[in-house]
Amino acid sequence: MTIDDRSEKALGKDIIEKLRSLQFCIVGCGGTGAIFAELLVRTGAVNLVLIDGAKVNPTNLNRVFQFIESDCGKYKSEVLRDRLSSIRKGTEISVLTDHFRSPENILPNHNVGQDVRDAVYDADLVFLGTDTNQSRIAIEQMCREKTKGNYLSCGIMVDHQKGVFEFDCAWSPKTPAQRKEDCGYGPENASYASIVHEATSLAFTMLLSHLKDPKSDFKSYLRRYDSNFRPVKTGINEKPSGNTP
């Protein structure tokens, strides 16, 4: 028996072969990025680039199952690489311990940031799980204009005081979402394990839909809960909300 036996029964051998053949780039190895990367490897992917310049800290441990207390102080991308390599032998995983930088923010006479951009350029699919709206919008623009493949965005916003709990997944949007800098998404955003896992699982299901049918119309998904954690809105294939990343 192999790691892929049950996945092949569930998804078909053709989907597993597609996952093996593609190069994935994960930009941001925190809540959604780390989970998405592990879903990829457990389902068949063997070629990944992990990008994140941040280190594991105690606030990650409430929702990122890939990290444990002894990982604090280590680069997220390196910790994630070691975990993924222990799950599937022969997986090729490259790590870049740097943040994405837009062209104007690449340091003069230095390649800091350019190797990250090159990794995004070369990928068949880019997963966006960055902390800041600015970097996410810049990566989306680059993906739309210059990359050879597709990209998938997954963002979460939690504001307990306002009773807002929501996530948004989008497949290769053709127009940039109108986002506010104070929308609540970012490193100070509240979050918890179940909503992060639900959002990332939906994003992964969206990927599977497009691997099965490149013309799939499953291109966006918005889910909202009220402060009692009851679903109040689910939007499928709707234009992403102006208040969600």
NUNUKE-240349 format. One record per atom (N, C-alpha, C, CB): residue in one letter; x, z, y. Coordinates in steps of 0.05 Angstrom, whole numbers, plus 32768, in hexadecimal, padded with zeros to 4 digits. Glycine has a CB too. Layout:
BEGIN
aXZY ...
END
This chain:
BEGIN
m801180007FE8 m800080008000 m801180008019 m7FED80188000 t80077FF5802F t80167FF38048 t80067FFE805F t801F7FD6804E i801380018075 i8006800C808D i7FEF7FFA8096 i801A800F80A4 d7FF07FE0808F d7FDD7FCD809A d7FC57FC88087 d7FEA7FB380A0 d7FC57FD4806F d7FB07FCD805C d7F947FD18066 d7FB47FDE8043 r7F8F7FE98072 r7F737FEE807B r7F6D7FDF8094 r7F70800C807F s7F817FDB80A5 s7F7C7FCB80BE s7F747FAF80B7 s7F957FCC80D0 e7F827FA380A3 e7F7B7F88809A e7F5F7F87808F e7F8F7F7E8085 k7F577F9B8080 k7F3C7F9C8076 k7F277F9D808C k7F387FB48063 a7F2E7FAB80A1 a7F1B7FAF80B8 a7F1B7F9780CB a7F227FC880C7 l7F327F8C80D0 l7F357F7880E6 l7F3A7F5C80DC l7F4A7F8080F9 g7F447F5A80C4 g7F4C7F3F80BA g7F6A7F3B80BE g7F3D7F2980C8 k7F767F2D80AB k7F937F2980AC k7F9C7F1980C4 k7F9D7F1B8092 d7F8A7F0780CE d7F927EF680E5 d7F967F0780FE d7F7C7EE180EA i7F867F1B8102 i7F8A7F2D8119 i7FA47F3C8117 i7F737F40811C i7FAA7F468100 i7FC37F5580FC i7FDB7F438100 i7FC57F6180DF e7FDA7F2A80F7 e7FEF7F1780FB e7FF37F118119 e7FEA7EFD80EC k7FDD7F0F8128 k7FDF7F0A8144 k7FED7F218152 k7FC37F058151 l7FE67F39814B l7FF27F518156 l80107F518151 l7FE67F6A814C r80187F498139 r80357F488132 r80447F338142 r80387F438114 s80367F1E8149 s80447F078156 s80477F0A8174 s80357EEE8150 l80387F1D8181 l80387F1F819E l804B7F3481A8 l801C7F2681A7 q80557F2F81C1 q80657F4381CE q80547F5181E3 q807E7F3581DC f80537F6B81E1 f80437F7C81F3 f80557F8B8206 f80317F8F81E3 c804B7F8D821F c80597F9C8233 c80467FB2823D c80627F8A824B i804E7FCB823A i803E7FE28243 i804A7FED825D i803D7FF8822D v803C7FEA8273 v80467FF4828D v8039800E8293 v80407FDF82A4 g80488024828F g803D803F8292 g8038804B8276 g8023803E82A2 c8047805F826F c8046806B8254 c803A80878255 c8061806C8247 g8027808B8266 g801980A48268 g800080A48256 g801180AB8284 g7FE980AE8260 g7FD280B28250 g7FC880988242 g7FBC80BB8261 t7FC080848251 t7FB6806C8244 t7FCC805B8238 t7FA6805B8259 g7FE380598245 g7FF88047823B g800380518221 g800E8046824F a8008806A821E a801380758205 a8000807181EE a801B80938208 i7FE6807681F3 i7FD2807381DE i7FCF805681D6 i7FB7807F81E7 f7FCE804581EA f7FCB802881E5 f7FE2801E81D4 f7FC8801881FF a7FFB802681DB a8012801D81CC a8011802681AF a802C802881DA e8008803F81AB e80068048818F e7FF0803A8180 e80018067818F l7FD98034818D l7FC580248180 l7FD080098177 l7FAD80218192 l7FE07FFD8189 l7FEC7FE38182 l7FFD7FE58169 l7FFD7FD9819A v800F7FF88169 v80227FFB8153 v801480028139 v803880108159 r80018013813A r7FF2801B8122 r7FE180048117 r7FE180348127 t7FDA7FF18128 t7FC97FDB8120 t7FD97FC18119 t7FB57FD58135 g7FF37FC1811F g80027FA98116 g80187F9F8129 g7FF07F948111 a80177FA78142 a802B7F9D8156 a80477FA7814F a80237FA68172 v805B7F968153 v80767F9D814C v808A7F978163 v807F7F8D8133 n80807F8C8179 n80927F84818F n80867F8F81A9 n80957F658190 l80937FA481B4 l80887FB081CC l809F7FB681E0 l807A7FCA81C6 v80987FB581FA v80A97FBF820F v809A7FD6821D v80B07FA88224 l80A67FED821F l809A8004822B l80A780098246 l809C801D8219 i8097800B825B i80A2800E8276 i809780288283 i809C7FF68288 d80A8803A828B d80A08051829A d80B8806082A3 d808D80648288 g80BA806682BD g80D1807482C8 g80CC809282CA g80D7806A82E3 a80B5809C82C1 a80AF80B882C3 a80B680C782A9 a809180BD82C9 k80B880E182AB k80BE80F28294 k80A68103828C k80D68105829B v80A5810A8273 v808F811B8269 v808F81358277 v8091811F824A n8078813E8280 n80768159828C n805D81678280 n8073815882AB p805B81818283 p804681908276 p802A8186827B p804781AC827E t802581798293 t800A816F8299 t800281588287 t8008816782B6 n8015814B8279 n800F81358267 n8004813F824D n802881248262 l800981588246 l80048162822B l7FE681678226 l8013817B8226 n7FD68167823A n7FBA816C8236 n7FAB8154822B n7FAD81768250 r7FB7813C822C r7FA981248225 r7FB9810F8216 r7F9E8118823E v7FD481118217 v7FE580FD820A v7FEF810881EF v7FFC80F5821D f7FE2810081DA f7FE9810A81BF f8005810281B6 f7FD4810181AB q801080EE81C3 q802B80E481BC q804180F781C5 q802F80C881C7 f803B810A81D7 f804F811C81E2 f804A813881D9 f804F811A8201 i8060814781D5 i805E816481CF i8070817381E3 i8066816981B2 e806F818D81E2 e807C819E81F7 e809A819981F8 e807781BB81F1 s80A7819581E1 s80C4819081E0 s80CC817681ED s80CE819281C4 d80B8816481F2 d80BE814A81FF d80C1814D821D d80A9813681F8 c80B881628229 c80B881658246 c80D481628251 c80AC8181824E g80D781528266 g80F1814D8271 g80FE81338267 g81038164826C k80F281288252 k80FC810E8247 k80EC80F78252 k80FC810E8228 y80F880DF8253 y80E980C8825C y80D280C2824A y80FB80AF825F k80BA80BD8256 k80A380B78246 k80A7809F8234 k808B80B38258 s80B3808A823F s80B680728230 s80C880768218 s80C1805C8241 e80DD8086821B e80EF808B8204 e80E2809D81EF e81098099820E v80D380B181F7 v80C580C281E4 v80B180B181D4 v80B780D981F2 l80A380A081E3 l808F808F81D6 l809C807B81C3 l807E808081EB r80B2806F81CA r80C1805D81B9 r80C8806B819E r80DB805381C6 d80D2808381A0 d80DA80918187 d80C280978176 d80E880AC818F r80AC809E8182 r809480A38172 r808A808A8164 r807D80AF8184 l808880748173 l807E805B8168 l809180518152 l807B8046817E s80AB80548156 s80BE804B8142 s80BB805A8128 s80DA804D814C s80B28073812A s80AE80848112 s8095807D8103 s80AE80A18119 i8083806E8110 i806980678104 i806C804D80F4 i805380638119 r8079803980FF r807C801F80F2 r8099801780F2 r806A800A8100 k80A4801480DA k80C0800B80D8 k80C37FEE80E1 k80CA800F80BB g80D97FE880ED g80DF7FCD80F5 g80D37FC4810F g80D57FBA80E0 t80C67FD7811D t80BA7FD18137 t80D07FCE814C t80A67FE7813F e80CF7FB9815B e80E27FB48171 e80D77FBE818B e80EA7F968173 i80E27FD38196 i80D87FDF81AE i80EE7FE281C3 i80CC7FFB81A8 s80EA7FD581D9 s80FD7FD781F0 s80F17FEB8204 s81017FBB81FD v81037FF98211 v80FB800E8224 v81088009823F v8103802A821A l80F9800B8254 l8103800A8270 l80FA8023827E l80F97FF0827E t810E80348285 t8108804D8293 t8108804882B1 t811C8063828B d80F6803882BA d80F4803182D7 d80D7802C82DD d8106801982DE h80D0802E82F6 h80B5802882FF h80B3800A8307 h80AC803A8316 f809B80008306 f80967FE58310 f809B7FE5832F f807A7FDA8309 r80A87FD08338 r80AC7FCD8355 r80A37FB1835D r80CA7FD2835D s80947FAF8373 s808D7F95837E s80A67F888389 s80777F978393 p80A67F6E838D p80BF7F608397 p80CB7F6D83AF p80B97F43839C e80BB7F7683C2 e80C67F8183DA e80D27F9D83D6 e80B07F8383EF n80CC7FA983BF n80D77FC383B9 n80EE7FC383A6 n80C27FD583AF i80F77FAB839D i810F7FAA838C i81277FAE839E i81107F8E837D l81387FC08396 l814F7FC883A7 l81617FB083AD l815E7FDF839A p816B7FAD83C5 p817D7F9783CC p81977F9883BB p81857F9983EA n819F7F8183B2 n81B87F7E83A3 n81B87F8F838A n81D07F8683B4 h81A17F93837E h819F7FA48366 h81887F998355 h819C7FC2836D n818A7F9C833B n81757F91832A n81607FA78322 n81817F868311 v81617FBE832F v814E7FD38329 v81327FC88330 v81547FED8339 g81217FC8831C g81067FBD831F g81037FA18315 g80FE7FBE833C q81187F918316 q81157F75830E q81127F7382EF q812D7F658317 d81207F8482E0 d811E7F8382C3 d81027F8B82BB d81327F9682B6 v80F57F9D82CA v80D97FA482C4 v80C77F8C82C8 v80D07FBC82D5 r80CB7F7E82DF r80BB7F6782E5 r80BF7F5182D0 r80C27F5C8301 d80D87F4E82C7 d80DE7F3A82B2 d80CF7F408298 d80FC7F3882AD a80CE7F5A8291 a80C07F618279 a80A27F5B827B a80C47F808273 v80977F5F8293 v807B7F578297 v80787F398295 v80717F6282B3 y808A7F2A82A1 y80897F0D82A0 y80887F038283 y80A17F0182AF d80997F0E8272 d809D7F048257 d80897F0C8243 d80B87F0C824E a80787F1F8249 a80667F2A8235 a804E7F178230 a805B7F45823D d80447F188217 d802B7F0A8211 d80137F19821B d80297F0581F3 l80157F33821B l7FFF7F448226 l800B7F5C8234 l7FEB7F4C8210 v80027F62824C v800B7F79825C v7FF47F8D825D v80147F708278 f7FFA7FA68257 f7FE77FBB825A f7FEE7FCC8272 f7FE57FCD8240 l7FDB7FD08284 l7FE17FDE829D l7FD67FFB829C l7FD47FCF82B5 g7FE8800E829D g7FE0802A829D g7FF1803A82B1 g7FE480368281 t7FF5802D82C9 t8006803A82DD t7FF6804F82EC t8011802682F0 d8004806182FA d7FF780778309 d7FEE806F8325 d800A808D830B t7FF9805B8331 t7FF28055834D t7FE3803B834F t800B8054835E n7FD0803B8362 n7FC180238367 n7FD3800D8371 n7FAB8028837C q7FE780148382 q7FF88000838D q80077FF08378 q800C800D83A0 s80137FFE8365 s80227FF08350 s800F7FE1833E s803380048340 r7FF87FEC8338 r7FE57FDE8326 r7FDC7FC48333 r7FCD7FF08320 i7FD57FC4834C i7FCC7FAC835A i7FE37F97835B i7FC37FB28376 a7FFC7FA08360 a80127F8E8360 a80177F818345 a802B7F9C836A i80157F908330 i80197F858315 i80037F72830E i801A7F9C8300 e7FEA7F798315 e7FD47F67830F e7FD87F4C831D e7FB97F748319 q7FE17F4D8336 q7FE57F348345 q7FFA7F238338 q7FED7F3A8362 m80107F30832F m80257F228322 m801C7F168307 m803D7F34831D c800C7F2582F8 c80017F1B82DF c7FF07F0382E3 c7FF27F3182D1 r7FDF7F0482F8 r7FCD7EED82FD r7FDC7ED48305 r7FB97EF48313 e7FF27ED88313 e80007EC1831F e80177EB6830E e800A7EC88339 k80257EC782FF k803E7EBE82F4 k80427EC382D6 k80537ECB8302 t80347ED482CA t803A7EDA82AE t802E7EC5829B t80307EF682A6 k80397EC48283 k80307EB0826F k80187EBA825F k80477EA9825C g80137ED48260 g7FFE7EDF824F g7FE77EEC825E g800A7EF3823D n7FDA7EFF8251 n7FC37F0D825C n7FCB7F298263 n7FAC7F0D8248 y7FB97F378271 y7FBE7F538276 y7FA47F638274 y7FCB7F578292 l7FA77F7C826F l7F917F8E826A l7F957FA7827B l7F8D7F94824C s7F827FAE828B s7F847FC5829D s7F707FDB8294 s7F7E7FBD82BA c7F7A7FF48295 c7F69800A828C c7F6E8021829F c7F6E8012826F g7F59802A82AE g7F5C804082C1 g7F47805582BE g7F5C803582DD i7F4E806D82C5 i7F3C808482C2 i7F3A809482DC i7F45809682AB m7F22809C82E4 m7F2080AD82FB m7F0E80C582F4 m7F14809D8313 v7F1880DD82FA v7F0980F582F5 v7F0A8106830F v7F15810582DD d7EF2810D8319 d7EF0811F8330 d7EDB8133832A d7EE9810F834A h7EE3814A8321 h7ED1815F8318 h7EBF8168832F h7EE08177830C q7ECA816B8347 q7EBB8174835E q7EA381628364 q7ECD81788376 k7EA881488361 k7E9381348367 k7E82812D834F k7E9F811B8373 g7E8A81388338 g7E7C8131831F g7E7F81158316 g7E5F81368324 v7E978109831C v7E9C80ED8314 v7EB080ED82FE v7EA780DD832D f7EA980E082E7 f7EBA80DD82D1 f7EB680C082C8 f7EB480F182B9 e7ECA80AF82CA e7EC6809382C3 e7EE0808582BB e7EBA808482DA f7EDD807082AC f7EF4805F82A6 f7EEC804282A7 f7F008066828A d7F00803182AA d7EFB801482AE d7F10800482A0 d7EFA800D82CC c7F087FF2828F c7F1B7FE08281 c7F157FC48289 c7F197FE38262 a7F2A7FB4828E a7F267F988297 a7F3A7F86828A a7F277F9682B5 w7F317F6F8281 w7F437F5B8274 w7F497F448288 w7F357F4F825B s7F627F428290 s7F6C7F2C82A1 s7F587F2482B7 s7F717F148290 p7F527F3782C9 p7F407F3082DF p7F4B7F1982EF p7F3B7F4982F1 k7F397F0782F8 k7F427EF08308 k7F447EF78325 k7F307ED98303 t7F377F0C832E t7F397F14834A t7F407F32834B t7F1E7F0E8359 p7F507F3A835E p7F587F56835F p7F417F688366 p7F6E7F5A8374 a7F417F7F8358 a7F2C7F93835E a7F317F9F837A a7F2B7FA98348 q7F1C7FA58388 q7F1F7FB183A2 q7F217FCF839E q7F077FAA83B5 r7F397FDA83A0 r7F3C7FF7839A r7F44800683B3 r7F527FFA8385 k7F3B801F83B4 k7F42803083CA k7F59804283C2 k7F2A804283D2 e7F6B804783D6 e7F82805783D0 e7F7B807483C8 e7F95805883E7 d7F63807D83D2 d7F5B809883CD d7F45809A83B7 d7F5180A583E6 c7F45808683A5 c7F3080858391 c7F32809B837C c7F30806A8384 g7F4980AA837C g7F4B80C08369 g7F5D80BA8352 g7F3180C88360 y7F6580A0834F y7F7680998339 y7F93809D8341 y7F72807B8330 g7FA480A7832E g7FC080AB8335 g7FCB80C48328 g7FC380AD8353 p7FE380CC832E p7FF080E28320 p7FE280FD8324 p800C80E5832A e7FD28100833A e7FC48119833E e7FA781188334 e7FC3811F835C n7FA081028327 n7F8580FF831D n7F8081138305 n7F8080E38314 a7F6981208305 a7F62813082EE a7F5D811F82D6 a7F49814282F5 s7F61812A82BE s7F5C811A82A6 s7F5C812D828E s7F72810482A3 y7F5181238278 y7F5081338260 y7F5081208248 y7F368146825F a7F56812B8231 a7F5D811B8219 a7F4781078211 a7F63812C8202 s7F2E8110820F s7F1A80FF8203 s7F1380E78214 s7F00810F81FE i7F1380E9822F i7F0D80D2823F i7F2480BE823F i7F0680DB825C v7F3D80C8823D v7F5480B6823C v7F5380A78222 v7F6E80C6823E h7F4D80B4820C h7F4C80A681F2 h7F35809381F0 h7F4B80BB81DB e7F1E809B81FB e7F07808981FB e7F0D806F820B e7EEE80978207 a7F1880738223 a7F1F805B8233 a7F3380498225 a7F2A8064824E t7F488055821A t7F5C8044820E t7F52803781F5 t7F7580558207 s7F41804481E5 s7F36803781CE s7F24801F81D5 s7F25804C81BE l7F15802281EB l7F05800B81F5 l7F177FF481FD l7EF38014820C a7F2D7FFB820B a7F407FE68213 a7F4C7FD781FB a7F577FF28224 f7F527FE781E6 f7F5D7FDB81CE f7F497FC981C0 f7F687FF081BB t7F307FD281BF t7F1A7FC281B3 t7F177FA881C3 t7F007FD181B3 m7F1B7FA981DD m7F197F9181EE m7F307F7D81E6 m7F1C7F98820C l7F487F8881E1 l7F5E7F7781D8 l7F577F6A81BE l7F777F8881D5 l7F4D7F7981AA l7F467F6E8190 l7F317F578193 l7F3B7F83817E s7F1E7F5B81A6 s7F0A7F4781AA s7F177F2C81B3 s7EF67F5081BF h7F2B7F2E81C5 h7F387F1681CF h7F4C7F0A81BB h7F467F1C81E9 l7F567F1B81A9 l7F677F108194 l7F567F008180 l7F777F268185 k7F3E7F09817B k7F2C7EFC8168 k7F217EE28175 k7F167F0E8160 d7F1B7EE4818E d7F0F7ECD819C d7F1A7ECC81B9 d7EF07ECF819D p7F2D7EB981BE p7F397EB781D9 p7F257EB281EF p7F4E7EA281D9 k7F0D7EA981E7 k7EF87EA381FB k7EE47EBB81FD k7EE97E8A81F4 s7EEB7ED181F2 s7EDA7EE981F2 s7ED27EF0820F s7EE77F0181E5 d7EB87EF68213 d7EAF7EFE822D d7EB07F1C8232 d7E937EF48232 f7EBD7F2B821F f7EC07F488222 f7ED77F4D8235 f7EC47F568206 k7ED27F4C824F k7EE77F4C8263 k7EE77F658274 k7EE57F348274 s7ED37F758274 s7ED37F8D8283 s7EC07FA28277 s7ECB7F8882A1 y7EC67FBB827C y7EB67FD18271 y7EB97FE98284 y7EBE7FD88254 l7EA37FF3828D l7EA3800A829F l7E9180208293 l7E99800282BC r7E9C80388291 r7E8C804E8286 r7E8D80668299 r7E978056826A r7E768072829F r7E75808982B0 r7E65809F82A3 r7E68808182CB y7E6E80B882AA y7E6080D082A1 y7E5980E182B9 y7E7280DF828C d7E4580F282B6 d7E40810582CB d7E4F811F82C5 d7E21810B82CE s7E4C813382D6 s7E5D814B82D3 s7E56815C82BA s7E59815D82EB n7E40815482AC n7E3981608293 n7E42814F827B n7E1B81668291 f7E53813A8282 f7E5F8129826E f7E4A8118825F f7E6E8139825A r7E348112826D r7E2080FF8262 r7E2580E4826E r7E0381098268 p7E2480CF825D p7E2880B48268 p7E1180AD827B p7E29809F8251 v7E1980A38293 v7E05809B82A7 v7E07807D82AC v7E0A80AB82C0 k7E1D807082A5 k7E1E805382A9 k7E3380478296 k7E25804D82C6 t7E2B80328289 t7E3E80228279 t7E3A80058282 t7E3A8026825B g7E507FF9828B g7E4E7FDD8294 g7E617FCD8283 g7E557FDB82B2 i7E577FB98275 i7E687FA78266 i7E697F8C8273 i7E5D7FA48248 n7E817F818277 n7E857F678283 n7E7B7F6782A0 n7E787F528273 e7E7B7F7E82AD e7E747F7F82C9 e7E8D7F7E82DA e7E637F9882CF k7E8A7F7682F2 k7EA17F768305 k7EAA7F938308 k7E997F698320 p7EC57F988306 p7ECE7FB38309 p7EC57FC18323 p7EED7FB48308 s7EBF7FDA8321 s7EB57FE98338 s7ECA7FEA834E s7EAD80058330 g7EC27FEB8367 g7ED47FED837D g7EE28008837E g7EC67FE88396 n7ED8801C8370 n7EE480368371 n7EF4803E8358 n7ECF804B8375 t7EF8802A8346 t7F088030832E t7F1F801D832C t7EF7802F8315 p7F3680268321 p7F4D8015831E p7F4A80038305 p7F668025831B 
END
